[in-house]
């Protein structure tokens, strides 16, 4: 069975979280894709420079990379699984 994105929950994410989600699932455009590649390899000084222009993206990436369960929570809220309900349940 397939999965669909829960648009209501997607819209509740901040811009950085939406960009990270799009990057992870191949929906991001070239700029956002490149931004997350750069964030992933930036040293601490350059990360702070990037934070000035993209604070939500930096926060989302850092949560994604270091907070246990953060990404799983995002996925569990955003995906709707198209599975038939079992009879009798």
N, CA, C and O atoms as a Maestro MAE file, in Angstrom:
{
 s_m_m2io_version
 :::
 2.0.0
}

f_m_ct {
 s_m_title
 :::
 protein
 m_atom[356] {
  # First column is atom index #
  i_m_mmod_type
  r_m_x_coord
  r_m_y_coord
  r_m_z_coord
  i_m_residue_number
  s_m_chain_name
  s_m_pdb_residue_name
  s_m_pdb_atom_name
  i_m_atomic_number
  :::
  1 25 0.827 -1.177 0.000 1 A "UNK " " N  " 7
  2 3 0.000 0.000 0.000 1 A "UNK " " CA " 6
  3 2 0.878 1.250 0.000 1 A "UNK " " C  " 6
  4 15 2.035 1.204 0.418 1 A "UNK " " O  " 8
  5 25 0.330 2.343 -0.463 2 A "UNK " " N  " 7
  6 3 1.078 3.584 -0.586 2 A "UNK " " CA " 6
  7 2 0.933 4.488 0.616 2 A "UNK " " C  " 6
  8 15 0.132 4.246 1.519 2 A "UNK " " O  " 8
  9 25 1.727 5.530 0.599 3 A "UNK " " N  " 7
  10 3 1.664 6.552 1.643 3 A "UNK " " CA " 6
  11 2 1.347 7.878 0.980 3 A "UNK " " C  " 6
  12 15 1.795 8.164 -0.131 3 A "UNK " " O  " 8
  13 25 0.566 8.677 1.683 4 A "UNK " " N  " 7
  14 3 0.251 10.026 1.234 4 A "UNK " " CA " 6
  15 2 0.705 11.005 2.293 4 A "UNK " " C  " 6
  16 15 0.799 10.663 3.472 4 A "UNK " " O  " 8
  17 25 0.982 12.215 1.871 5 A "UNK " " N  " 7
  18 3 1.373 13.261 2.814 5 A "UNK " " CA " 6
  19 2 0.118 13.933 3.358 5 A "UNK " " C  " 6
  20 15 -0.782 14.303 2.603 5 A "UNK " " O  " 8
  21 25 0.074 14.083 4.660 6 A "UNK " " N  " 7
  22 3 -1.008 14.787 5.334 6 A "UNK " " CA " 6
  23 2 -0.739 16.288 5.173 6 A "UNK " " C  " 6
  24 15 0.069 16.861 5.904 6 A "UNK " " O  " 8
  25 25 -1.415 16.910 4.221 7 A "UNK " " N  " 7
  26 3 -1.184 18.318 3.884 7 A "UNK " " CA " 6
  27 2 -1.434 19.232 5.090 7 A "UNK " " C  " 6
  28 15 -0.724 20.221 5.274 7 A "UNK " " O  " 8
  29 25 -2.422 18.911 5.894 8 A "UNK " " N  " 7
  30 3 -2.721 19.717 7.078 8 A "UNK " " CA " 6
  31 2 -1.511 19.754 8.018 8 A "UNK " " C  " 6
  32 15 -1.130 20.824 8.494 8 A "UNK " " O  " 8
  33 25 -0.914 18.607 8.282 9 A "UNK " " N  " 7
  34 3 0.252 18.541 9.173 9 A "UNK " " CA " 6
  35 2 1.482 19.168 8.512 9 A "UNK " " C  " 6
  36 15 2.280 19.824 9.181 9 A "UNK " " O  " 8
  37 25 1.633 18.968 7.204 10 A "UNK " " N  " 7
  38 3 2.757 19.567 6.470 10 A "UNK " " CA " 6
  39 2 2.714 21.090 6.603 10 A "UNK " " C  " 6
  40 15 3.741 21.730 6.827 10 A "UNK " " O  " 8
  41 25 1.533 21.654 6.464 11 A "UNK " " N  " 7
  42 3 1.387 23.107 6.554 11 A "UNK " " CA " 6
  43 2 1.684 23.644 7.949 11 A "UNK " " C  " 6
  44 15 1.959 24.835 8.098 11 A "UNK " " O  " 8
  45 25 1.634 22.795 8.973 12 A "UNK " " N  " 7
  46 3 1.925 23.221 10.339 12 A "UNK " " CA " 6
  47 2 3.434 23.268 10.624 12 A "UNK " " C  " 6
  48 15 3.854 23.848 11.625 12 A "UNK " " O  " 8
  49 25 4.241 22.665 9.756 13 A "UNK " " N  " 7
  50 3 5.691 22.723 9.933 13 A "UNK " " CA " 6
  51 2 6.177 24.136 9.632 13 A "UNK " " C  " 6
  52 15 5.564 24.858 8.846 13 A "UNK " " O  " 8
  53 25 7.281 24.526 10.262 14 A "UNK " " N  " 7
  54 3 7.865 25.808 9.873 14 A "UNK " " CA " 6
  55 2 8.616 25.628 8.550 14 A "UNK " " C  " 6
  56 15 8.778 24.507 8.070 14 A "UNK " " O  " 8
  57 25 9.063 26.721 7.978 15 A "UNK " " N  " 7
  58 3 9.692 26.669 6.659 15 A "UNK " " CA " 6
  59 2 10.910 25.750 6.637 15 A "UNK " " C  " 6
  60 15 11.094 24.989 5.687 15 A "UNK " " O  " 8
  61 25 11.738 25.816 7.672 16 A "UNK " " N  " 7
  62 3 12.921 24.969 7.725 16 A "UNK " " CA " 6
  63 2 12.573 23.492 7.778 16 A "UNK " " C  " 6
  64 15 13.215 22.678 7.114 16 A "UNK " " O  " 8
  65 25 11.567 23.143 8.556 17 A "UNK " " N  " 7
  66 3 11.136 21.743 8.647 17 A "UNK " " CA " 6
  67 2 10.558 21.266 7.317 17 A "UNK " " C  " 6
  68 15 10.804 20.134 6.902 17 A "UNK " " O  " 8
  69 25 9.789 22.130 6.648 18 A "UNK " " N  " 7
  70 3 9.247 21.761 5.327 18 A "UNK " " CA " 6
  71 2 10.379 21.570 4.321 18 A "UNK " " C  " 6
  72 15 10.366 20.622 3.535 18 A "UNK " " O  " 8
  73 25 11.358 22.476 4.351 19 A "UNK " " N  " 7
  74 3 12.490 22.336 3.431 19 A "UNK " " CA " 6
  75 2 13.265 21.052 3.712 19 A "UNK " " C  " 6
  76 15 13.679 20.368 2.776 19 A "UNK " " O  " 8
  77 25 13.468 20.717 4.980 20 A "UNK " " N  " 7
  78 3 14.182 19.493 5.318 20 A "UNK " " CA " 6
  79 2 13.397 18.266 4.850 20 A "UNK " " C  " 6
  80 15 13.974 17.331 4.295 20 A "UNK " " O  " 8
  81 25 12.100 18.273 5.073 21 A "UNK " " N  " 7
  82 3 11.258 17.174 4.623 21 A "UNK " " CA " 6
  83 2 11.353 17.023 3.106 21 A "UNK " " C  " 6
  84 15 11.525 15.917 2.595 21 A "UNK " " O  " 8
  85 25 11.241 18.136 2.396 22 A "UNK " " N  " 7
  86 3 11.317 18.108 0.935 22 A "UNK " " CA " 6
  87 2 12.681 17.592 0.470 22 A "UNK " " C  " 6
  88 15 12.762 16.832 -0.495 22 A "UNK " " O  " 8
  89 25 13.737 18.000 1.146 23 A "UNK " " N  " 7
  90 3 15.091 17.544 0.824 23 A "UNK " " CA " 6
  91 2 15.209 16.030 1.023 23 A "UNK " " C  " 6
  92 15 15.760 15.329 0.175 23 A "UNK " " O  " 8
  93 25 14.695 15.538 2.137 24 A "UNK " " N  " 7
  94 3 14.806 14.109 2.433 24 A "UNK " " CA " 6
  95 2 14.061 13.234 1.432 24 A "UNK " " C  " 6
  96 15 14.485 12.115 1.143 24 A "UNK " " O  " 8
  97 25 12.960 13.739 0.908 25 A "UNK " " N  " 7
  98 3 12.135 12.907 0.025 25 A "UNK " " CA " 6
  99 2 12.218 13.300 -1.440 25 A "UNK " " C  " 6
  100 15 11.404 12.860 -2.251 25 A "UNK " " O  " 8
  101 25 13.198 14.126 -1.781 26 A "UNK " " N  " 7
  102 3 13.449 14.444 -3.177 26 A "UNK " " CA " 6
  103 2 12.488 15.433 -3.802 26 A "UNK " " C  " 6
  104 15 12.385 15.510 -5.026 26 A "UNK " " O  " 8
  105 25 11.780 16.196 -2.971 27 A "UNK " " N  " 7
  106 3 10.845 17.199 -3.486 27 A "UNK " " CA " 6
  107 2 11.490 18.575 -3.590 27 A "UNK " " C  " 6
  108 15 10.913 19.482 -4.189 27 A "UNK " " O  " 8
  109 25 12.678 18.740 -3.015 28 A "UNK " " N  " 7
  110 3 13.315 20.059 -2.946 28 A "UNK " " CA " 6
  111 2 13.843 20.481 -4.315 28 A "UNK " " C  " 6
  112 15 14.284 19.658 -5.118 28 A "UNK " " O  " 8
  113 25 13.783 21.784 -4.549 29 A "UNK " " N  " 7
  114 3 14.399 22.348 -5.740 29 A "UNK " " CA " 6
  115 2 15.904 22.455 -5.556 29 A "UNK " " C  " 6
  116 15 16.441 22.110 -4.504 29 A "UNK " " O  " 8
  117 25 16.572 22.935 -6.587 30 A "UNK " " N  " 7
  118 3 18.030 22.994 -6.580 30 A "UNK " " CA " 6
  119 2 18.619 23.816 -5.452 30 A "UNK " " C  " 6
  120 15 19.621 23.411 -4.862 30 A "UNK " " O  " 8
  121 25 18.029 24.958 -5.134 31 A "UNK " " N  " 7
  122 3 18.581 25.797 -4.077 31 A "UNK " " CA " 6
  123 2 18.490 25.105 -2.724 31 A "UNK " " C  " 6
  124 15 19.479 25.036 -1.993 31 A "UNK " " O  " 8
  125 25 17.315 24.595 -2.388 32 A "UNK " " N  " 7
  126 3 17.132 23.941 -1.082 32 A "UNK " " CA " 6
  127 2 18.003 22.694 -0.999 32 A "UNK " " C  " 6
  128 15 18.584 22.416 0.050 32 A "UNK " " O  " 8
  129 25 18.099 21.952 -2.076 33 A "UNK " " N  " 7
  130 3 18.967 20.774 -2.107 33 A "UNK " " CA " 6
  131 2 20.410 21.178 -1.810 33 A "UNK " " C  " 6
  132 15 21.070 20.568 -0.969 33 A "UNK " " O  " 8
  133 25 20.890 22.197 -2.496 34 A "UNK " " N  " 7
  134 3 22.263 22.662 -2.278 34 A "UNK " " CA " 6
  135 2 22.457 23.218 -0.873 34 A "UNK " " C  " 6
  136 15 23.503 23.007 -0.260 34 A "UNK " " O  " 8
  137 25 21.450 23.932 -0.358 35 A "UNK " " N  " 7
  138 3 21.539 24.490 0.983 35 A "UNK " " CA " 6
  139 2 21.763 23.400 2.024 35 A "UNK " " C  " 6
  140 15 22.619 23.547 2.897 35 A "UNK " " O  " 8
  141 25 21.005 22.308 1.942 36 A "UNK " " N  " 7
  142 3 21.167 21.249 2.943 36 A "UNK " " CA " 6
  143 2 22.469 20.478 2.767 36 A "UNK " " C  " 6
  144 15 23.015 19.962 3.743 36 A "UNK " " O  " 8
  145 25 22.971 20.390 1.548 37 A "UNK " " N  " 7
  146 3 24.293 19.787 1.347 37 A "UNK " " CA " 6
  147 2 25.348 20.652 2.039 37 A "UNK " " C  " 6
  148 15 26.220 20.133 2.736 37 A "UNK " " O  " 8
  149 25 25.268 21.962 1.848 38 A "UNK " " N  " 7
  150 3 26.223 22.884 2.475 38 A "UNK " " CA " 6
  151 2 26.087 22.845 3.996 38 A "UNK " " C  " 6
  152 15 27.096 22.809 4.700 38 A "UNK " " O  " 8
  153 25 24.874 22.851 4.508 39 A "UNK " " N  " 7
  154 3 24.667 22.781 5.955 39 A "UNK " " CA " 6
  155 2 25.327 21.525 6.514 39 A "UNK " " C  " 6
  156 15 25.946 21.559 7.578 39 A "UNK " " O  " 8
  157 25 25.192 20.430 5.797 40 A "UNK " " N  " 7
  158 3 25.741 19.161 6.267 40 A "UNK " " CA " 6
  159 2 27.252 19.117 6.351 40 A "UNK " " C  " 6
  160 15 27.800 18.318 7.110 40 A "UNK " " O  " 8
  161 25 27.941 19.957 5.591 41 A "UNK " " N  " 7
  162 3 29.408 19.914 5.594 41 A "UNK " " CA " 6
  163 2 30.036 21.165 6.212 41 A "UNK " " C  " 6
  164 15 31.260 21.245 6.317 41 A "UNK " " O  " 8
  165 25 29.230 22.131 6.617 42 A "UNK " " N  " 7
  166 3 29.758 23.392 7.142 42 A "UNK " " CA " 6
  167 2 30.428 23.202 8.498 42 A "UNK " " C  " 6
  168 15 29.957 22.438 9.340 42 A "UNK " " O  " 8
  169 25 31.541 23.917 8.692 43 A "UNK " " N  " 7
  170 3 32.162 23.939 10.016 43 A "UNK " " CA " 6
  171 2 31.358 24.889 10.902 43 A "UNK " " C  " 6
  172 15 30.439 25.551 10.420 43 A "UNK " " O  " 8
  173 25 31.690 24.963 12.173 44 A "UNK " " N  " 7
  174 3 30.860 25.727 13.113 44 A "UNK " " CA " 6
  175 2 30.796 27.215 12.762 44 A "UNK " " C  " 6
  176 15 29.744 27.835 12.922 44 A "UNK " " O  " 8
  177 25 31.890 27.794 12.292 45 A "UNK " " N  " 7
  178 3 31.876 29.211 11.932 45 A "UNK " " CA " 6
  179 2 30.957 29.487 10.747 45 A "UNK " " C  " 6
  180 15 30.167 30.432 10.769 45 A "UNK " " O  " 8
  181 25 31.066 28.663 9.725 46 A "UNK " " N  " 7
  182 3 30.200 28.848 8.560 46 A "UNK " " CA " 6
  183 2 28.754 28.493 8.868 46 A "UNK " " C  " 6
  184 15 27.836 29.078 8.293 46 A "UNK " " O  " 8
  185 25 28.544 27.551 9.759 47 A "UNK " " N  " 7
  186 3 27.182 27.216 10.164 47 A "UNK " " CA " 6
  187 2 26.520 28.426 10.834 47 A "UNK " " C  " 6
  188 15 25.340 28.696 10.609 47 A "UNK " " O  " 8
  189 25 27.274 29.141 11.646 48 A "UNK " " N  " 7
  190 3 26.727 30.347 12.283 48 A "UNK " " CA " 6
  191 2 26.435 31.436 11.250 48 A "UNK " " C  " 6
  192 15 25.464 32.178 11.399 48 A "UNK " " O  " 8
  193 25 27.248 31.540 10.220 49 A "UNK " " N  " 7
  194 3 26.964 32.499 9.145 49 A "UNK " " CA " 6
  195 2 25.686 32.096 8.406 49 A "UNK " " C  " 6
  196 15 24.845 32.942 8.102 49 A "UNK " " O  " 8
  197 25 25.550 30.828 8.126 50 A "UNK " " N  " 7
  198 3 24.343 30.337 7.448 50 A "UNK " " CA " 6
  199 2 23.100 30.558 8.305 50 A "UNK " " C  " 6
  200 15 22.019 30.825 7.782 50 A "UNK " " O  " 8
  201 25 23.258 30.446 9.622 51 A "UNK " " N  " 7
  202 3 22.137 30.620 10.542 51 A "UNK " " CA " 6
  203 2 21.528 32.027 10.421 51 A "UNK " " C  " 6
  204 15 20.326 32.203 10.617 51 A "UNK " " O  " 8
  205 25 22.351 33.011 10.102 52 A "UNK " " N  " 7
  206 3 21.846 34.383 9.948 52 A "UNK " " CA " 6
  207 2 20.789 34.481 8.852 52 A "UNK " " C  " 6
  208 15 19.816 35.222 8.991 52 A "UNK " " O  " 8
  209 25 20.974 33.751 7.788 53 A "UNK " " N  " 7
  210 3 20.030 33.801 6.673 53 A "UNK " " CA " 6
  211 2 18.988 32.704 6.690 53 A "UNK " " C  " 6
  212 15 17.902 32.865 6.134 53 A "UNK " " O  " 8
  213 25 19.315 31.581 7.330 54 A "UNK " " N  " 7
  214 3 18.438 30.407 7.295 54 A "UNK " " CA " 6
  215 2 18.288 29.773 8.674 54 A "UNK " " C  " 6
  216 15 18.610 28.598 8.852 54 A "UNK " " O  " 8
  217 25 17.801 30.539 9.652 55 A "UNK " " N  " 7
  218 3 17.755 30.004 11.024 55 A "UNK " " CA " 6
  219 2 16.865 28.773 11.170 55 A "UNK " " C  " 6
  220 15 17.218 27.852 11.908 55 A "UNK " " O  " 8
  221 25 15.731 28.732 10.494 56 A "UNK " " N  " 7
  222 3 14.830 27.585 10.642 56 A "UNK " " CA " 6
  223 2 15.409 26.338 9.981 56 A "UNK " " C  " 6
  224 15 15.224 25.228 10.481 56 A "UNK " " O  " 8
  225 25 16.104 26.512 8.868 57 A "UNK " " N  " 7
  226 3 16.722 25.364 8.203 57 A "UNK " " CA " 6
  227 2 17.851 24.787 9.051 57 A "UNK " " C  " 6
  228 15 17.989 23.568 9.156 57 A "UNK " " O  " 8
  229 25 18.661 25.658 9.656 58 A "UNK " " N  " 7
  230 3 19.749 25.188 10.524 58 A "UNK " " CA " 6
  231 2 19.174 24.444 11.724 58 A "UNK " " C  " 6
  232 15 19.658 23.368 12.077 58 A "UNK " " O  " 8
  233 25 18.142 25.010 12.354 59 A "UNK " " N  " 7
  234 3 17.526 24.360 13.515 59 A "UNK " " CA " 6
  235 2 16.935 23.004 13.131 59 A "UNK " " C  " 6
  236 15 17.101 22.021 13.853 59 A "UNK " " O  " 8
  237 25 16.249 22.956 11.998 60 A "UNK " " N  " 7
  238 3 15.652 21.690 11.552 60 A "UNK " " CA " 6
  239 2 16.731 20.647 11.285 60 A "UNK " " C  " 6
  240 15 16.590 19.491 11.683 60 A "UNK " " O  " 8
  241 25 17.799 21.048 10.618 61 A "UNK " " N  " 7
  242 3 18.872 20.093 10.325 61 A "UNK " " CA " 6
  243 2 19.529 19.599 11.606 61 A "UNK " " C  " 6
  244 15 19.798 18.406 11.748 61 A "UNK " " O  " 8
  245 25 19.787 20.504 12.533 62 A "UNK " " N  " 7
  246 3 20.416 20.085 13.785 62 A "UNK " " CA " 6
  247 2 19.507 19.156 14.582 62 A "UNK " " C  " 6
  248 15 19.987 18.208 15.205 62 A "UNK " " O  " 8
  249 25 18.204 19.415 14.570 63 A "UNK " " N  " 7
  250 3 17.260 18.511 15.243 63 A "UNK " " CA " 6
  251 2 17.250 17.156 14.543 63 A "UNK " " C  " 6
  252 15 17.274 16.116 15.200 63 A "UNK " " O  " 8
  253 25 17.216 17.167 13.225 64 A "UNK " " N  " 7
  254 3 17.237 15.948 12.418 64 A "UNK " " CA " 6
  255 2 18.486 15.112 12.723 64 A "UNK " " C  " 6
  256 15 18.418 13.890 12.850 64 A "UNK " " O  " 8
  257 25 19.620 15.799 12.835 65 A "UNK " " N  " 7
  258 3 20.892 15.100 12.998 65 A "UNK " " CA " 6
  259 2 21.186 14.660 14.428 65 A "UNK " " C  " 6
  260 15 21.975 13.739 14.640 65 A "UNK " " O  " 8
  261 25 20.556 15.313 15.419 66 A "UNK " " N  " 7
  262 3 21.011 15.025 16.785 66 A "UNK " " CA " 6
  263 2 19.937 14.719 17.822 66 A "UNK " " C  " 6
  264 15 20.263 14.236 18.906 66 A "UNK " " O  " 8
  265 25 18.667 14.983 17.524 67 A "UNK " " N  " 7
  266 3 17.632 14.723 18.528 67 A "UNK " " CA " 6
  267 2 16.974 13.370 18.266 67 A "UNK " " C  " 6
  268 15 16.278 13.201 17.265 67 A "UNK " " O  " 8
  269 25 17.189 12.415 19.154 68 A "UNK " " N  " 7
  270 3 16.570 11.104 18.960 68 A "UNK " " CA " 6
  271 2 15.047 11.216 18.873 68 A "UNK " " C  " 6
  272 15 14.410 11.849 19.715 68 A "UNK " " O  " 8
  273 25 14.481 10.599 17.852 69 A "UNK " " N  " 7
  274 3 13.033 10.550 17.694 69 A "UNK " " CA " 6
  275 2 12.429 11.741 16.970 69 A "UNK " " C  " 6
  276 15 11.252 11.707 16.613 69 A "UNK " " O  " 8
  277 25 13.212 12.802 16.744 70 A "UNK " " N  " 7
  278 3 12.667 14.008 16.114 70 A "UNK " " CA " 6
  279 2 12.148 13.704 14.704 70 A "UNK " " C  " 6
  280 15 11.016 14.053 14.366 70 A "UNK " " O  " 8
  281 25 12.969 13.062 13.895 71 A "UNK " " N  " 7
  282 3 12.573 12.768 12.513 71 A "UNK " " CA " 6
  283 2 11.422 11.760 12.477 71 A "UNK " " C  " 6
  284 15 10.514 11.897 11.657 71 A "UNK " " O  " 8
  285 25 11.444 10.777 13.327 72 A "UNK " " N  " 7
  286 3 10.367 9.787 13.371 72 A "UNK " " CA " 6
  287 2 9.040 10.452 13.721 72 A "UNK " " C  " 6
  288 15 7.995 10.064 13.199 72 A "UNK " " O  " 8
  289 25 9.075 11.446 14.598 73 A "UNK " " N  " 7
  290 3 7.864 12.186 14.941 73 A "UNK " " CA " 6
  291 2 7.326 12.938 13.726 73 A "UNK " " C  " 6
  292 15 6.124 12.924 13.461 73 A "UNK " " O  " 8
  293 25 8.222 13.594 12.993 74 A "UNK " " N  " 7
  294 3 7.807 14.312 11.777 74 A "UNK " " CA " 6
  295 2 7.153 13.331 10.805 74 A "UNK " " C  " 6
  296 15 6.059 13.583 10.300 74 A "UNK " " O  " 8
  297 25 7.821 12.230 10.550 75 A "UNK " " N  " 7
  298 3 7.285 11.241 9.598 75 A "UNK " " CA " 6
  299 2 5.940 10.685 10.061 75 A "UNK " " C  " 6
  300 15 5.023 10.527 9.254 75 A "UNK " " O  " 8
  301 25 5.819 10.392 11.333 76 A "UNK " " N  " 7
  302 3 4.564 9.793 11.821 76 A "UNK " " CA " 6
  303 2 3.395 10.764 11.697 76 A "UNK " " C  " 6
  304 15 2.257 10.338 11.498 76 A "UNK " " O  " 8
  305 25 3.663 12.065 11.811 77 A "UNK " " N  " 7
  306 3 2.594 13.056 11.661 77 A "UNK " " CA " 6
  307 2 2.267 13.322 10.192 77 A "UNK " " C  " 6
  308 15 1.126 13.646 9.861 77 A "UNK " " O  " 8
  309 25 3.248 13.189 9.322 78 A "UNK " " N  " 7
  310 3 3.056 13.627 7.940 78 A "UNK " " CA " 6
  311 2 2.574 12.554 6.985 78 A "UNK " " C  " 6
  312 15 1.999 12.872 5.943 78 A "UNK " " O  " 8
  313 25 2.790 11.305 7.310 79 A "UNK " " N  " 7
  314 3 2.401 10.264 6.363 79 A "UNK " " CA " 6
  315 2 1.101 9.591 6.762 79 A "UNK " " C  " 6
  316 15 0.875 9.257 7.925 79 A "UNK " " O  " 8
  317 25 0.265 9.404 5.770 80 A "UNK " " N  " 7
  318 3 -0.977 8.646 5.915 80 A "UNK " " CA " 6
  319 2 -0.767 7.373 5.109 80 A "UNK " " C  " 6
  320 15 -0.489 7.437 3.911 80 A "UNK " " O  " 8
  321 25 -0.895 6.237 5.743 81 A "UNK " " N  " 7
  322 3 -0.726 4.969 5.050 81 A "UNK " " CA " 6
  323 2 -2.064 4.518 4.510 81 A "UNK " " C  " 6
  324 15 -3.056 4.474 5.237 81 A "UNK " " O  " 8
  325 25 -2.088 4.185 3.240 82 A "UNK " " N  " 7
  326 3 -3.307 3.692 2.596 82 A "UNK " " CA " 6
  327 2 -3.387 2.180 2.763 82 A "UNK " " C  " 6
  328 15 -3.106 1.424 1.833 82 A "UNK " " O  " 8
  329 25 -3.771 1.758 3.944 83 A "UNK " " N  " 7
  330 3 -3.920 0.321 4.212 83 A "UNK " " CA " 6
  331 2 -5.383 0.032 4.496 83 A "UNK " " C  " 6
  332 15 -6.036 0.752 5.252 83 A "UNK " " O  " 8
  333 25 -5.887 -1.024 3.887 84 A "UNK " " N  " 7
  334 3 -7.300 -1.367 4.154 84 A "UNK " " CA " 6
  335 2 -7.479 -1.795 5.600 84 A "UNK " " C  " 6
  336 15 -6.624 -2.474 6.168 84 A "UNK " " O  " 8
  337 25 -8.587 -1.396 6.186 85 A "UNK " " N  " 7
  338 3 -8.883 -1.820 7.550 85 A "UNK " " CA " 6
  339 2 -9.311 -3.278 7.542 85 A "UNK " " C  " 6
  340 15 -10.001 -3.736 6.630 85 A "UNK " " O  " 8
  341 25 -8.890 -3.997 8.573 86 A "UNK " " N  " 7
  342 3 -9.265 -5.400 8.681 86 A "UNK " " CA " 6
  343 2 -10.706 -5.500 9.150 86 A "UNK " " C  " 6
  344 15 -11.160 -4.714 9.982 86 A "UNK " " O  " 8
  345 25 -11.409 -6.465 8.611 87 A "UNK " " N  " 7
  346 3 -12.792 -6.691 8.989 87 A "UNK " " CA " 6
  347 2 -12.813 -7.158 10.441 87 A "UNK " " C  " 6
  348 15 -12.008 -8.000 10.840 87 A "UNK " " O  " 8
  349 25 -13.741 -6.606 11.230 88 A "UNK " " N  " 7
  350 3 -13.880 -7.004 12.620 88 A "UNK " " CA " 6
  351 2 -13.072 -6.170 13.584 88 A "UNK " " C  " 6
  352 15 -13.102 -6.420 14.789 88 A "UNK " " O  " 8
  353 25 -12.361 -5.199 13.092 89 A "UNK " " N  " 7
  354 3 -11.571 -4.354 14.003 89 A "UNK " " CA " 6
  355 2 -12.191 -3.002 14.158 89 A "UNK " " C  " 6
  356 15 -11.664 -2.161 14.885 89 A "UNK " " O  " 8
  :::
 }
 m_bond[355] {
  # First column is bond index #
  i_m_from
  i_m_to
  i_m_order
  :::
  1 1 2 1
  2 2 3 1
  3 3 4 2
  4 3 5 1
  5 5 6 1
  6 6 7 1
  7 7 8 2
  8 7 9 1
  9 9 10 1
  10 10 11 1
  11 11 12 2
  12 11 13 1
  13 13 14 1
  14 14 15 1
  15 15 16 2
  16 15 17 1
  17 17 18 1
  18 18 19 1
  19 19 20 2
  20 19 21 1
  21 21 22 1
  22 22 23 1
  23 23 24 2
  24 23 25 1
  25 25 26 1
  26 26 27 1
  27 27 28 2
  28 27 29 1
  29 29 30 1
  30 30 31 1
  31 31 32 2
  32 31 33 1
  33 33 34 1
  34 34 35 1
  35 35 36 2
  36 35 37 1
  37 37 38 1
  38 38 39 1
  39 39 40 2
  40 39 41 1
  41 41 42 1
  42 42 43 1
  43 43 44 2
  44 43 45 1
  45 45 46 1
  46 46 47 1
  47 47 48 2
  48 47 49 1
  49 49 50 1
  50 50 51 1
  51 51 52 2
  52 51 53 1
  53 53 54 1
  54 54 55 1
  55 55 56 2
  56 55 57 1
  57 57 58 1
  58 58 59 1
  59 59 60 2
  60 59 61 1
  61 61 62 1
  62 62 63 1
  63 63 64 2
  64 63 65 1
  65 65 66 1
  66 66 67 1
  67 67 68 2
  68 67 69 1
  69 69 70 1
  70 70 71 1
  71 71 72 2
  72 71 73 1
  73 73 74 1
  74 74 75 1
  75 75 76 2
  76 75 77 1
  77 77 78 1
  78 78 79 1
  79 79 80 2
  80 79 81 1
  81 81 82 1
  82 82 83 1
  83 83 84 2
  84 83 85 1
  85 85 86 1
  86 86 87 1
  87 87 88 2
  88 87 89 1
  89 89 90 1
  90 90 91 1
  91 91 92 2
  92 91 93 1
  93 93 94 1
  94 94 95 1
  95 95 96 2
  96 95 97 1
  97 97 98 1
  98 98 99 1
  99 99 100 2
  100 99 101 1
  101 101 102 1
  102 102 103 1
  103 103 104 2
  104 103 105 1
  105 105 106 1
  106 106 107 1
  107 107 108 2
  108 107 109 1
  109 109 110 1
  110 110 111 1
  111 111 112 2
  112 111 113 1
  113 113 114 1
  114 114 115 1
  115 115 116 2
  116 115 117 1
  117 117 118 1
  118 118 119 1
  119 119 120 2
  120 119 121 1
  121 121 122 1
  122 122 123 1
  123 123 124 2
  124 123 125 1
  125 125 126 1
  126 126 127 1
  127 127 128 2
  128 127 129 1
  129 129 130 1
  130 130 131 1
  131 131 132 2
  132 131 133 1
  133 133 134 1
  134 134 135 1
  135 135 136 2
  136 135 137 1
  137 137 138 1
  138 138 139 1
  139 139 140 2
  140 139 141 1
  141 141 142 1
  142 142 143 1
  143 143 144 2
  144 143 145 1
  145 145 146 1
  146 146 147 1
  147 147 148 2
  148 147 149 1
  149 149 150 1
  150 150 151 1
  151 151 152 2
  152 151 153 1
  153 153 154 1
  154 154 155 1
  155 155 156 2
  156 155 157 1
  157 157 158 1
  158 158 159 1
  159 159 160 2
  160 159 161 1
  161 161 162 1
  162 162 163 1
  163 163 164 2
  164 163 165 1
  165 165 166 1
  166 166 167 1
  167 167 168 2
  168 167 169 1
  169 169 170 1
  170 170 171 1
  171 171 172 2
  172 171 173 1
  173 173 174 1
  174 174 175 1
  175 175 176 2
  176 175 177 1
  177 177 178 1
  178 178 179 1
  179 179 180 2
  180 179 181 1
  181 181 182 1
  182 182 183 1
  183 183 184 2
  184 183 185 1
  185 185 186 1
  186 186 187 1
  187 187 188 2
  188 187 189 1
  189 189 190 1
  190 190 191 1
  191 191 192 2
  192 191 193 1
  193 193 194 1
  194 194 195 1
  195 195 196 2
  196 195 197 1
  197 197 198 1
  198 198 199 1
  199 199 200 2
  200 199 201 1
  201 201 202 1
  202 202 203 1
  203 203 204 2
  204 203 205 1
  205 205 206 1
  206 206 207 1
  207 207 208 2
  208 207 209 1
  209 209 210 1
  210 210 211 1
  211 211 212 2
  212 211 213 1
  213 213 214 1
  214 214 215 1
  215 215 216 2
  216 215 217 1
  217 217 218 1
  218 218 219 1
  219 219 220 2
  220 219 221 1
  221 221 222 1
  222 222 223 1
  223 223 224 2
  224 223 225 1
  225 225 226 1
  226 226 227 1
  227 227 228 2
  228 227 229 1
  229 229 230 1
  230 230 231 1
  231 231 232 2
  232 231 233 1
  233 233 234 1
  234 234 235 1
  235 235 236 2
  236 235 237 1
  237 237 238 1
  238 238 239 1
  239 239 240 2
  240 239 241 1
  241 241 242 1
  242 242 243 1
  243 243 244 2
  244 243 245 1
  245 245 246 1
  246 246 247 1
  247 247 248 2
  248 247 249 1
  249 249 250 1
  250 250 251 1
  251 251 252 2
  252 251 253 1
  253 253 254 1
  254 254 255 1
  255 255 256 2
  256 255 257 1
  257 257 258 1
  258 258 259 1
  259 259 260 2
  260 259 261 1
  261 261 262 1
  262 262 263 1
  263 263 264 2
  264 263 265 1
  265 265 266 1
  266 266 267 1
  267 267 268 2
  268 267 269 1
  269 269 270 1
  270 270 271 1
  271 271 272 2
  272 271 273 1
  273 273 274 1
  274 274 275 1
  275 275 276 2
  276 275 277 1
  277 277 278 1
  278 278 279 1
  279 279 280 2
  280 279 281 1
  281 281 282 1
  282 282 283 1
  283 283 284 2
  284 283 285 1
  285 285 286 1
  286 286 287 1
  287 287 288 2
  288 287 289 1
  289 289 290 1
  290 290 291 1
  291 291 292 2
  292 291 293 1
  293 293 294 1
  294 294 295 1
  295 295 296 2
  296 295 297 1
  297 297 298 1
  298 298 299 1
  299 299 300 2
  300 299 301 1
  301 301 302 1
  302 302 303 1
  303 303 304 2
  304 303 305 1
  305 305 306 1
  306 306 307 1
  307 307 308 2
  308 307 309 1
  309 309 310 1
  310 310 311 1
  311 311 312 2
  312 311 313 1
  313 313 314 1
  314 314 315 1
  315 315 316 2
  316 315 317 1
  317 317 318 1
  318 318 319 1
  319 319 320 2
  320 319 321 1
  321 321 322 1
  322 322 323 1
  323 323 324 2
  324 323 325 1
  325 325 326 1
  326 326 327 1
  327 327 328 2
  328 327 329 1
  329 329 330 1
  330 330 331 1
  331 331 332 2
  332 331 333 1
  333 333 334 1
  334 334 335 1
  335 335 336 2
  336 335 337 1
  337 337 338 1
  338 338 339 1
  339 339 340 2
  340 339 341 1
  341 341 342 1
  342 342 343 1
  343 343 344 2
  344 343 345 1
  345 345 346 1
  346 346 347 1
  347 347 348 2
  348 347 349 1
  349 349 350 1
  350 350 351 1
  351 351 352 2
  352 351 353 1
  353 353 354 1
  354 354 355 1
  355 355 356 2
  :::
 }
}
